[in-house]
């Protein structure tokens, strides 16, 4: 995906909320996804975000849902560079007061450095980062 300016990073929390009708954020997730579609905003994952939601779906919704999502989602994947991975580690080292995962930090770096529109997430860490627009939280 060469042009990310209108694109929105799709976080694991949003993926789970979309696929799990019993998730507390399910209705909001469907509403946000519909709005993003109407705005013609493409969504993407980082390379790290391919692994995290698969594990989450496997644990919460079972292997059939996890396998189907992994093999059939067709979502665009942005491969993080070594520099972006190093910047994510640096971001964690600079914020000792935060419990951001490496996957979260990499998401922040990719969205910011590639000038994406923001992220679709229900993870409070994305709002805590305060670096870009977050769809889902407070929607």
DSSP file (Angstrom, degrees, kcal/mol; ACC not computed):
  #  RESIDUE AA STRUCTURE BP1 BP2  ACC     N-H-->O    O-->H-N    N-H-->O    O-->H-N    TCO  KAPPA ALPHA  PHI   PSI    X-CA   Y-CA   Z-CA
    1    1 A X              0   0    0      0, 0.0     3,-0.1     0, 0.0    43,-0.0   0.000 360.0 360.0 360.0 105.3    0.0    0.0    0.0
    2    2 A X        +     0   0    0      1,-0.2     2,-0.7     2,-0.0     0, 0.0   0.840 360.0  50.6 -80.1 -33.3    1.9    3.0   -1.2
    3    3 A X        +     0   0    0      1,-0.1    -1,-0.2     2,-0.0     3,-0.2  -0.898  54.9 159.4-112.3 108.5   -0.5    5.7   -0.2
    4    4 A X    >   +     0   0    0     -2,-0.7     3,-1.3   110,-0.4   113,-0.9   0.425  41.3 106.9-104.8  -0.2   -1.6    5.5    3.4
    5    5 A X  T 3  S+     0   0    0      1,-0.3    -1,-0.1   111,-0.2   110,-0.0   0.797  93.8  30.8 -56.1 -32.3   -2.8    9.0    4.0
    6    6 A X  T 3  S+     0   0    0     -3,-0.2    -1,-0.3   110,-0.1    -2,-0.1   0.508 102.8 106.3 -97.9  -7.2   -6.5    8.0    4.0
    7    7 A X    <   -     0   0    0     -3,-1.3   110,-2.2    34,-0.1   111,-0.8  -0.354  56.7-148.5 -80.6 154.9   -5.8    4.6    5.4
    8    8 A X  E     -ab  43 118A   0     34,-2.5    36,-1.8   109,-0.2     2,-0.3  -0.982  16.7-124.2-125.9 128.6   -6.6    3.4    9.0
    9    9 A X  E     -ab  44 119A   0    109,-2.6   111,-3.3    -2,-0.4     2,-0.7  -0.543  22.8-140.6 -69.6 132.8   -4.6    0.8   10.9
   10   10 A X  E     - b   0 120A   0     34,-3.1    36,-0.2    -2,-0.3   111,-0.1  -0.868  19.4-154.1-100.7 108.6   -6.9   -2.0   12.1
   11   11 A X    >>  -     0   0    0    109,-2.3     4,-2.0    -2,-0.7     3,-0.6  -0.380  26.2-110.1 -82.0 159.9   -5.9   -3.0   15.6
   12   12 A X  H 3> S+     0   0    0      1,-0.2     4,-2.7     2,-0.2     5,-0.2   0.859 116.7  58.3 -55.4 -39.8   -6.5   -6.5   17.1
   13   13 A X  H 3> S+     0   0    0      1,-0.2     4,-2.1     2,-0.2    -1,-0.2   0.867 107.4  46.9 -63.0 -35.7   -9.1   -5.1   19.5
   14   14 A X  H <> S+     0   0    0     -3,-0.6     4,-2.3   106,-0.4    -1,-0.2   0.883 110.4  52.6 -72.0 -39.0  -11.2   -3.8   16.6
   15   15 A X  H  X S+     0   0    0     -4,-2.0     4,-2.0     2,-0.2    -2,-0.2   0.944 111.9  45.6 -61.0 -47.9  -10.9   -7.1   14.7
   16   16 A X  H  X S+     0   0    0     -4,-2.7     4,-2.2     1,-0.2    -2,-0.2   0.931 112.2  51.1 -62.0 -45.2  -12.1   -9.1   17.8
   17   17 A X  H  < S+     0   0    0     -4,-2.1    -1,-0.2    -5,-0.2    -2,-0.2   0.875 110.7  49.5 -61.6 -37.0  -15.0   -6.6   18.4
   18   18 A X  H  < S+     0   0    0     -4,-2.3    -1,-0.2     1,-0.2    -2,-0.2   0.892 118.1  38.2 -67.1 -39.2  -16.0   -6.9   14.7
   19   19 A X  H  < S+     0   0    0     -4,-2.0     2,-0.8    -5,-0.2    -2,-0.2   0.680 105.7  69.1 -89.5 -18.8  -16.0  -10.7   14.7
   20   20 A X    ><  -     0   0    0     -4,-2.2     3,-2.1    -5,-0.2     6,-0.2  -0.856  58.6-168.1-108.5 102.3  -17.4  -11.4   18.2
   21   21 A X  T 3  S+     0   0    0     -2,-0.8    -1,-0.1     1,-0.3     6,-0.1   0.710  89.6  56.3 -61.2 -20.1  -21.1  -10.4   18.5
   22   22 A X  T 3  S+     0   0    0      4,-0.1    -1,-0.3    -3,-0.1     2,-0.1   0.507  80.3 114.9 -90.1  -3.9  -20.8  -10.8   22.3
   23   23 A X  S X  S-     0   0    0     -3,-2.1     3,-2.0    -6,-0.2     4,-0.3  -0.429  74.2-127.6 -66.5 138.6  -17.9   -8.3   22.6
   24   24 A X  T 3  S+     0   0    0      1,-0.3     4,-0.2     2,-0.1     3,-0.2   0.766 110.4  45.4 -57.9 -27.1  -18.9   -5.2   24.5
   25   25 A X  T 3> S+     0   0    0      1,-0.2     4,-2.8     2,-0.1    -1,-0.3   0.283  80.8 107.5 -99.8   9.6  -17.6   -3.1   21.6
   26   26 A X  H <> S+     0   0    0     -3,-2.0     4,-2.6     1,-0.2     5,-0.2   0.927  79.6  45.2 -57.9 -51.0  -19.3   -5.1   18.8
   27   27 A X  H  > S+     0   0    0     -4,-0.3     4,-2.3     1,-0.2    -1,-0.2   0.917 115.5  47.2 -61.8 -42.9  -22.0   -2.6   17.9
   28   28 A X  H  > S+     0   0    0     -4,-0.2     4,-3.0     2,-0.2    -1,-0.2   0.912 110.9  52.9 -63.6 -41.3  -19.6    0.3   17.9
   29   29 A X  H  X S+     0   0    0     -4,-2.8     4,-2.8     1,-0.2    -2,-0.2   0.915 109.6  47.7 -61.2 -43.6  -17.1   -1.6   15.8
   30   30 A X  H  X S+     0   0    0     -4,-2.6     4,-2.3    -5,-0.2    -1,-0.2   0.915 113.2  49.1 -63.8 -42.0  -19.7   -2.4   13.2
   31   31 A X  H  X S+     0   0    0     -4,-2.3     4,-2.3    -5,-0.2    -2,-0.2   0.923 113.3  46.0 -63.0 -45.4  -20.7    1.3   13.1
   32   32 A X  H  X S+     0   0    0     -4,-3.0     4,-2.9     2,-0.2     5,-0.2   0.927 112.4  50.7 -63.8 -45.3  -17.1    2.5   12.8
   33   33 A X  H  X S+     0   0    0     -4,-2.8     4,-2.1     1,-0.2    -1,-0.2   0.894 110.7  49.6 -60.5 -39.9  -16.4   -0.1   10.1
   34   34 A X  H  X S+     0   0    0     -4,-2.3     4,-2.4    -5,-0.2    -1,-0.2   0.919 111.9  48.2 -64.2 -43.7  -19.5    1.0    8.2
   35   35 A X  H  X S+     0   0    0     -4,-2.3     4,-2.1     2,-0.2    -2,-0.2   0.912 110.6  50.4 -63.5 -43.1  -18.4    4.7    8.5
   36   36 A X  H  <>S+     0   0    0     -4,-2.9     5,-2.8     1,-0.2     4,-0.2   0.898 111.0  50.2 -62.6 -39.0  -14.9    4.0    7.4
   37   37 A X  H ><5S+     0   0    0     -4,-2.1     3,-1.2    -5,-0.2    -2,-0.2   0.916 109.4  50.0 -63.9 -43.4  -16.3    2.1    4.4
   38   38 A X  H 3<5S+     0   0    0     -4,-2.4    -1,-0.2     1,-0.3    -2,-0.2   0.850 110.8  50.0 -63.1 -34.3  -18.6    5.0    3.5
   39   39 A X  T 3<5S-     0   0    0     -4,-2.1    -1,-0.3    -5,-0.2    -2,-0.2   0.479 112.4-125.1 -80.6  -2.2  -15.6    7.3    3.7
   40   40 A X  T < 5 +     0   0    0     -3,-1.2     2,-0.7    -4,-0.2    -3,-0.2   0.890  52.7 160.3  57.0  42.4  -13.7    4.9    1.4
   41   41 A X      < -     0   0    0     -5,-2.8    -1,-0.2    -6,-0.1   -34,-0.1  -0.849  33.6-139.2 -94.8 115.3  -10.9    4.7    3.9
   42   42 A X        -     0   0    0     -2,-0.7   -34,-2.5    -3,-0.1     2,-0.3  -0.406  14.3-142.6 -69.4 151.3   -8.8    1.5    3.4
   43   43 A X  E     +a    8   0A   0    -36,-0.2    33,-0.7    -2,-0.1     2,-0.3  -0.839  20.3 179.8-112.5 154.6   -7.7   -0.4    6.4
   44   44 A X  E     -ac   9  76A   0    -36,-1.8   -34,-3.1    -2,-0.3     2,-0.3  -0.960  17.9-140.5-147.7 163.4   -4.4   -2.2    6.9
   45   45 A X  E     - c   0  77A   0     31,-2.5    33,-3.3    -2,-0.3     2,-0.2  -0.842  21.3-122.8-116.5 157.2   -2.4   -4.2    9.4
   46   46 A X  E     - c   0  78A   0     -2,-0.3     3,-0.4    31,-0.2     4,-0.4  -0.577  37.8-103.5 -86.4 167.0    1.2   -4.1   10.3
   47   47 A X  S >> S+     0   0    0     31,-1.5     3,-1.0     1,-0.2     4,-0.6   0.864 125.3  53.1 -58.7 -35.7    3.1   -7.3    9.9
   48   48 A X  H >> S+     0   0    0      1,-0.2     4,-1.7     2,-0.2     3,-0.7   0.829  99.5  63.3 -68.2 -31.4    3.0   -7.8   13.7
   49   49 A X  H 3> S+     0   0    0     -3,-0.4     4,-0.7     1,-0.2    -1,-0.2   0.480  90.1  66.9 -76.9  -0.9   -0.8   -7.3   13.6
   50   50 A X  H <> S+     0   0    0     -3,-1.0     4,-0.8    -4,-0.4    -1,-0.2   0.856 107.5  39.6 -77.8 -37.8   -1.2  -10.5   11.5
   51   51 A X  H <X S+     0   0    0     -3,-0.7     4,-2.1    -4,-0.6     5,-0.2   0.919 110.2  56.0 -77.2 -46.6    0.0  -12.6   14.5
   52   52 A X  H  X S+     0   0    0     -4,-1.7     4,-2.2     1,-0.2     5,-0.2   0.916 109.4  42.8 -60.5 -49.9   -1.6  -10.9   17.4
   53   53 A X  H  X S+     0   0    0     -4,-0.7     4,-3.3     1,-0.2     5,-0.3   0.866 110.4  57.7 -67.8 -32.0   -5.3  -11.1   16.3
   54   54 A X  H  X S+     0   0    0     -4,-0.8     4,-2.4     2,-0.2    -1,-0.2   0.949 110.4  43.4 -60.0 -46.5   -4.8  -14.7   15.1
   55   55 A X  H  X S+     0   0    0     -4,-2.1     4,-2.1     2,-0.2    -2,-0.2   0.903 115.4  49.3 -63.8 -41.7   -3.7  -15.7   18.6
   56   56 A X  H  X S+     0   0    0     -4,-2.2     4,-2.6    -5,-0.2     5,-0.3   0.929 113.2  45.7 -64.0 -46.6   -6.5  -13.6   20.2
   57   57 A X  H  X>S+     0   0    0     -4,-3.3     4,-2.9     2,-0.2     5,-1.1   0.893 110.7  54.2 -64.1 -40.0   -9.2  -15.1   17.9
   58   58 A X  H  X5S+     0   0    0     -4,-2.4     4,-0.6    -5,-0.3    -1,-0.2   0.922 114.4  41.0 -58.5 -45.3   -7.9  -18.6   18.5
   59   59 A X  H  <5S+     0   0    0     -4,-2.1    -2,-0.2    -5,-0.2    -1,-0.2   0.886 127.0  30.8 -71.4 -40.8   -8.1  -18.1   22.2
   60   60 A X  H  <5S+     0   0    0     -4,-2.6    -3,-0.2    -5,-0.2    -2,-0.2   0.838 134.6  19.5 -92.8 -35.4  -11.5  -16.3   22.3
   61   61 A X  H  <5S-     0   0    0     -4,-2.9     4,-0.4    -5,-0.3    -3,-0.2   0.478 106.6-110.2-118.9  -5.2  -13.5  -17.6   19.3
   62   62 A X     X< -     0   0    0     -5,-1.1     4,-2.2    -4,-0.6    -1,-0.2  -0.124  36.5 -66.9  98.3 166.8  -11.8  -20.9   18.4
   63   63 A X  H  > S+     0   0    0      1,-0.2     4,-2.7     2,-0.2     5,-0.2   0.801 122.9  58.4 -68.0 -30.8   -9.6  -22.3   15.7
   64   64 A X  H  > S+     0   0    0      2,-0.2     4,-2.6     1,-0.2    -1,-0.2   0.961 111.5  40.2 -64.8 -49.7  -12.2  -22.2   12.9
   65   65 A X  H  > S+     0   0    0     -4,-0.4     4,-2.7     2,-0.2     5,-0.2   0.928 117.2  50.0 -63.5 -44.8  -12.8  -18.4   13.2
   66   66 A X  H  X S+     0   0    0     -4,-2.2     4,-2.3    -9,-0.3    -2,-0.2   0.915 113.2  45.9 -60.8 -44.1   -9.1  -17.8   13.7
   67   67 A X  H  X S+     0   0    0     -4,-2.7     4,-2.7     2,-0.2     5,-0.3   0.927 112.8  49.4 -66.1 -45.4   -8.2  -19.9   10.7
   68   68 A X  H  X S+     0   0    0     -4,-2.6     4,-2.2    -5,-0.2     5,-0.2   0.919 112.5  48.1 -60.7 -43.8  -10.8  -18.3    8.5
   69   69 A X  H  X S+     0   0    0     -4,-2.7     4,-1.7    -5,-0.2    -1,-0.2   0.944 114.2  46.5 -61.6 -46.6   -9.8  -14.8    9.4
   70   70 A X  H  < S+     0   0    0     -4,-2.3     4,-0.2    -5,-0.2    -2,-0.2   0.905 121.4  35.4 -62.8 -43.4   -6.1  -15.6    8.8
   71   71 A X  H  < S+     0   0    0     -4,-2.7    -1,-0.2    -5,-0.2    -2,-0.2   0.697 129.5  28.5 -87.7 -20.3   -6.6  -17.3    5.4
   72   72 A X  H  < S+     0   0    0     -4,-2.2    -3,-0.2    -5,-0.3    -2,-0.2   0.450  85.5  95.7-124.1  -0.2   -9.5  -15.2    4.0
   73   73 A X     <  -     0   0    0     -4,-1.7    -3,-0.1    -5,-0.2    -2,-0.1   0.882  60.0-162.1 -65.4 -36.3   -9.4  -11.7    5.4
   74   74 A X        +     0   0    0     -4,-0.2     2,-0.1    -5,-0.2    -1,-0.1   0.690  28.6 160.2  65.6  17.6   -7.5  -10.3    2.5
   75   75 A X        -     0   0    0      1,-0.1    -1,-0.2   -31,-0.0     2,-0.2  -0.434  46.9-104.0 -74.2 146.1   -6.5   -7.2    4.5
   76   76 A X  E     -c   44   0A   0    -33,-0.7   -31,-2.5    -2,-0.1     2,-0.5  -0.464  34.8-152.1 -67.6 138.2   -3.5   -5.2    3.3
   77   77 A X  E     -c   45   0A   0    -33,-0.2     2,-0.7    -2,-0.2   -31,-0.2  -0.967   5.0-154.0-119.3 124.6   -0.4   -5.8    5.3
   78   78 A X  E     -c   46   0A   0    -33,-3.3   -31,-1.5    -2,-0.5     2,-0.5  -0.870  18.6-138.4 -95.3 118.0    2.3   -3.1    5.8
   79   79 A X        -     0   0    0     -2,-0.7     2,-0.1   -33,-0.2   -33,-0.1  -0.657  19.3-128.9 -79.1 122.3    5.7   -4.8    6.5
   80   80 A X        -     0   0    0     -2,-0.5     2,-0.1     1,-0.1    -1,-0.1  -0.433  20.0-129.4 -70.1 143.3    7.5   -2.9    9.2
   81   81 A X     >  -     0   0    0     -2,-0.1     4,-2.3     1,-0.1     5,-0.2  -0.435  23.0-109.0 -85.5 166.2   11.1   -2.0    8.4
   82   82 A X  H  > S+     0   0    0      1,-0.2     4,-2.3     2,-0.2     5,-0.2   0.877 122.1  54.1 -61.3 -36.6   14.0   -2.6   10.7
   83   83 A X  H  > S+     0   0    0      2,-0.2     4,-2.4     1,-0.2    -1,-0.2   0.895 107.7  49.0 -65.5 -39.8   14.1    1.1   11.4
   84   84 A X  H  > S+     0   0    0      2,-0.2     4,-2.0     1,-0.2    -2,-0.2   0.893 110.6  50.6 -67.4 -38.8   10.5    1.1   12.4
   85   85 A X  H  X S+     0   0    0     -4,-2.3     4,-2.0     2,-0.2    -2,-0.2   0.910 111.3  48.3 -63.7 -41.1   11.0   -1.9   14.7
   86   86 A X  H  X S+     0   0    0     -4,-2.3     4,-2.4     1,-0.2    -2,-0.2   0.896 110.3  51.9 -64.8 -39.7   14.0   -0.1   16.3
   87   87 A X  H  X S+     0   0    0     -4,-2.4     4,-2.5     2,-0.2    -1,-0.2   0.857 107.1  53.4 -65.8 -34.4   11.9    3.1   16.7
   88   88 A X  H  X S+     0   0    0     -4,-2.0     4,-2.0     2,-0.2    -1,-0.2   0.913 109.4  47.8 -65.8 -42.4    9.2    1.0   18.4
   89   89 A X  H  X S+     0   0    0     -4,-2.0     4,-2.3     1,-0.2    -2,-0.2   0.917 112.4  49.8 -62.7 -42.4   11.7   -0.4   20.9
   90   90 A X  H  X S+     0   0    0     -4,-2.4     4,-2.0     1,-0.2    -2,-0.2   0.901 106.9  54.9 -62.7 -41.6   13.0    3.2   21.5
   91   91 A X  H  X S+     0   0    0     -4,-2.5     4,-0.8     1,-0.2    -1,-0.2   0.910 109.2  47.5 -59.7 -42.9    9.5    4.4   22.1
   92   92 A X  H >< S+     0   0    0     -4,-2.0     3,-0.8     1,-0.2    -1,-0.2   0.907 110.5  51.9 -63.8 -41.8    9.0    1.8   24.8
   93   93 A X  H 3< S+     0   0    0     -4,-2.3     3,-0.4     1,-0.2    -1,-0.2   0.822 108.8  51.2 -66.6 -29.0   12.3    2.7   26.4
   94   94 A X  H 3< S+     0   0    0     -4,-2.0     2,-0.3     1,-0.2    -1,-0.2   0.636 108.6  53.1 -80.7 -14.7   11.3    6.4   26.5
   95   95 A X    X<  +     0   0    0     -4,-0.8     3,-1.9    -3,-0.8     5,-0.3  -0.579  57.5 159.6-123.4  68.3    8.0    5.7   28.2
   96   96 A X  T 3  S+     0   0    0     -3,-0.4    -1,-0.1    -2,-0.3    -2,-0.1   0.709  73.6  62.9 -62.2 -20.7    8.8    3.6   31.2
   97   97 A X  T 3  S+     0   0    0     -3,-0.1     2,-0.3     2,-0.0    -1,-0.3   0.491  93.4  78.5 -83.7  -3.2    5.5    4.6   32.8
   98   98 A X    <   -     0   0    0     -3,-1.9    -3,-0.1    -6,-0.2    27,-0.0  -0.796  65.7-150.1-109.1 148.1    3.5    2.9   30.0
   99   99 A X        +     0   0    0     -2,-0.3     2,-0.1     2,-0.0    26,-0.1  -0.227  41.2 155.7-106.9  43.0    2.7   -0.8   29.5
  100  100 A X        -     0   0    0     -5,-0.3     2,-0.1    -8,-0.1    -2,-0.1  -0.449  39.8-128.4 -67.4 137.6    2.6   -0.6   25.8
  101  101 A X     >  -     0   0    0     -2,-0.1     4,-2.6     1,-0.1     5,-0.2  -0.429  22.7-111.9 -78.0 163.2    3.3   -3.9   24.0
  102  102 A X  H  > S+     0   0    0      1,-0.2     4,-2.5     2,-0.2     5,-0.2   0.869 121.5  55.2 -62.5 -35.6    5.9   -4.0   21.2
  103  103 A X  H  > S+     0   0    0      2,-0.2     4,-2.1     1,-0.2    -1,-0.2   0.917 108.5  47.6 -63.1 -43.5    3.0   -4.6   18.8
  104  104 A X  H  > S+     0   0    0      2,-0.2     4,-2.5     1,-0.2    -2,-0.2   0.953 112.5  48.5 -60.7 -50.1    1.3   -1.4   20.0
  105  105 A X  H  X S+     0   0    0     -4,-2.6     4,-2.4     1,-0.2    -2,-0.2   0.888 110.3  51.2 -60.1 -40.3    4.5    0.7   19.8
  106  106 A X  H  X S+     0   0    0     -4,-2.5     4,-2.7     2,-0.2    -1,-0.2   0.899 108.9  51.9 -63.9 -39.8    5.1   -0.6   16.3
  107  107 A X  H  X S+     0   0    0     -4,-2.1     4,-2.6     2,-0.2     5,-0.3   0.933 109.4  49.6 -60.4 -45.7    1.6    0.4   15.3
  108  108 A X  H  X S+     0   0    0     -4,-2.5     4,-2.4     1,-0.2     5,-0.2   0.931 113.1  46.8 -58.6 -46.2    2.1    3.9   16.7
  109  109 A X  H  X S+     0   0    0     -4,-2.4     4,-3.3     2,-0.2     5,-0.4   0.922 113.1  47.6 -63.9 -46.2    5.4    4.2   14.7
  110  110 A X  H  X S+     0   0    0     -4,-2.7     4,-2.2     2,-0.2     6,-0.3   0.932 113.3  47.5 -64.1 -46.0    4.0    2.9   11.5
  111  111 A X  H  <>S+     0   0    0     -4,-2.6     5,-2.1    -5,-0.2     4,-0.3   0.936 119.0  40.9 -59.5 -46.0    0.9    5.1   11.6
  112  112 A X  H ><5S+     0   0    0     -4,-2.4     3,-0.8    -5,-0.3    -2,-0.2   0.951 118.2  42.8 -70.3 -50.2    3.0    8.2   12.4
  113  113 A X  H 3<5S+     0   0    0     -4,-3.3    -1,-0.2     1,-0.2    -3,-0.2   0.834 118.9  43.8 -68.6 -32.3    6.0    7.7   10.1
  114  114 A X  T 3<5S-     0   0    0     -4,-2.2  -110,-0.4    -5,-0.4    -1,-0.2   0.392 108.5-125.7 -94.7   4.4    3.9    6.6    7.1
  115  115 A X  T < 5 +     0   0    0     -3,-0.8    -3,-0.2    -4,-0.3    -4,-0.1   0.863  44.0 173.4  56.3  42.9    1.4    9.4    7.8
  116  116 A X      < -     0   0    0     -5,-2.1  -111,-0.2    -6,-0.3  -108,-0.2  -0.319  45.4-108.9 -71.1 164.4   -1.7    7.1    7.9
  117  117 A X        -     0   0    0   -110,-2.2    16,-0.6  -113,-0.9     2,-0.3   0.793  69.7 -87.9 -68.2 -28.2   -5.0    8.7    8.9
  118  118 A X  E     -bd   8 133A   0   -111,-0.8  -109,-2.6    14,-0.1     2,-0.3  -0.994  49.6 -62.0 154.2-152.8   -5.0    6.9   12.3
  119  119 A X  E     -bd   9 134A   0     14,-2.2    16,-3.2    -2,-0.3     2,-0.7  -0.961  20.0-139.6-136.5 149.7   -6.1    3.7   13.9
  120  120 A X  E     +bd  10 135A   0   -111,-3.3  -109,-2.3    -2,-0.3  -106,-0.4  -0.945  53.0 135.5-106.3 108.8   -9.3    1.8   14.6
  121  121 A X  E     - d   0 136A   0     14,-2.5    16,-0.6    -2,-0.7    -2,-0.1  -0.991  54.0-157.9-155.0 153.8   -8.9    0.4   18.1
  122  122 A X        +     0   0    0     -2,-0.3     2,-0.6    14,-0.1    14,-0.1   0.204  66.1 112.9-113.5   8.9  -10.6   -0.1   21.4
  123  123 A X    >>  -     0   0    0      1,-0.1     3,-1.9    14,-0.0     4,-0.7  -0.740  64.8-144.4 -85.5 119.5   -7.2   -0.4   23.2
  124  124 A X  H 3> S+     0   0    0     -2,-0.6     4,-2.5     1,-0.3     3,-0.2   0.706  93.6  74.7 -59.1 -19.7   -6.8    2.6   25.5
  125  125 A X  H 3> S+     0   0    0      1,-0.2     4,-2.0     2,-0.2    -1,-0.3   0.836  89.7  57.5 -62.4 -31.2   -3.0    2.5   24.7
  126  126 A X  H <> S+     0   0    0     -3,-1.9     4,-0.8     2,-0.2     5,-0.4   0.897 110.8  41.3 -68.0 -39.2   -3.8    4.1   21.3
  127  127 A X  H >< S+     0   0    0     -4,-0.7     3,-0.6     1,-0.2    -2,-0.2   0.889 112.0  57.2 -70.8 -39.4   -5.5    7.0   22.9
  128  128 A X  H 3< S+     0   0    0     -4,-2.5    -2,-0.2     1,-0.2    -1,-0.2   0.855  98.7  59.8 -59.6 -37.1   -2.8    7.2   25.6
  129  129 A X  H 3< S-     0   0    0     -4,-2.0    -1,-0.2    -5,-0.2    -2,-0.2   0.866  86.0-163.9 -62.5 -35.1   -0.2    7.5   22.8
  130  130 A X    <<  +     0   0    0     -4,-0.8    -3,-0.1    -3,-0.6    -2,-0.1   0.771  50.7 115.7  61.4  29.3   -1.9   10.7   21.7
  131  131 A X  S    S+     0   0    0     -5,-0.4     2,-0.3     1,-0.2    -1,-0.1   0.623  74.8   2.9-105.1 -16.3   -0.1   10.8   18.4
  132  132 A X  S    S-     0   0    0     -6,-0.3    -1,-0.2    -5,-0.1   -14,-0.1  -0.955  88.4 -64.7-162.0 171.2   -3.0   10.3   15.9
  133  133 A X  E     -d  118   0A   0    -16,-0.6   -14,-2.2    -2,-0.3     2,-0.5  -0.417  43.4-157.3 -68.8 140.4   -6.7   10.0   15.4
  134  134 A X  E     -d  119   0A   0    -16,-0.2     2,-0.3     3,-0.1   -14,-0.2  -0.974   2.0-157.7-125.2 118.3   -8.3    6.9   16.9
  135  135 A X  E    S+d  120   0A   0    -16,-3.2   -14,-2.5    -2,-0.5     2,-0.3  -0.723  76.9  30.9 -86.3 142.0  -11.6    5.5   15.7
  136  136 A X  E >  S+d  121   0A   0     -2,-0.3     3,-1.4     1,-0.2     2,-0.4  -0.402  90.8  95.8 110.7 -55.7  -13.5    3.3   18.1
  137  137 A X  T 3  S-     0   0    0    -16,-0.6    -1,-0.2    -2,-0.3    -3,-0.1  -0.573 107.2  -3.9 -73.0 122.4  -12.5    4.8   21.5
  138  138 A X  T 3         0   0    0     -2,-0.4    -1,-0.3     1,-0.1   -16,-0.0   0.639 360.0 360.0  72.7  12.3  -15.1    7.3   22.6
  139  139 A X    <         0   0    0     -3,-1.4    -2,-0.1     0, 0.0    -1,-0.1   0.482 360.0 360.0 -79.7 360.0  -17.1    6.8   19.4
